[in-house]
């Protein structure tokens, strides 16, 4: 696997986990206002990083 591909994968992984952490810090009421169910956070983070 080329080095640039490893870097791209790491950046995607980091983006996913940062997004998950940020969304999980929000209170449930704010997530509701945004139309986000807490159980969907990982899926949304993966889509965001795609």
N, C-alpha and C positions, 0 to 999 in steps of 0.2 A: 504494500500500500504506500503510495507516494506521501511524502511529508506534508504537502499542502492539503491533502485529503484528511490526514490526521488532525491538522489544525482546524479545518472546517468542521469536523465532527465534534471536536472539543468545544468550539465556539457554540455550536448548536446545543450541545448538552448543557453548557453553562447558561445559555439563554433560557432553556426550558426550566432549569432549576431556579434561576433567579425570578422568573415569571411566577412559578408555583409559590415560591416563598413570599413574594409580594402580594399575591392574591389571597394566600392563606392568612396573612396578617389583617386583612379587612374583616370588619364585623359582618355577621350574617345579613344584617339589615342593609348594609351598603352593597353586598353582593346581590341581594334581592333587587335593589334599585337598578343595578346593572343588568339584571336578567341572567345572573350566573348562579347555578346550583353548585354548592361546595364540592359535591362528588364529581363535577365535570371539570374542575380546575386542571388536573393533569392533561386531560384531552385538549382543552383549550390552549394550554401552554405548548403542547407538541404542535398543534396547528399553527400557532403564532410563530414558532421557530422554523417552520417549513419553508 
